Amino acid sequence: MLQNASNNGGTWTEFNVGYQKVYDKKKAIKDGSAAIWNYAENLLNESVEKGVLRKL
């Protein structure tokens, strides 16, 4: 997630991956750490705002 968020979508863009798919795969982070999940969720939302991930 960090790599894709930092390089304009990387494989998310290459393979046309949507927000929900990434969210569903990464939501387990919140079970381990609320702080890390907050950071991850912000990265996902920023990626949507930048047009890197599409949110249906």
Protein Blocks (a to p, Z undefined) as FASTA:
>chain_A
ZZmmmngoijmmmnopafklmmmmmmmmmmmomklmmmmmmmmmmmmmnomaccZZ
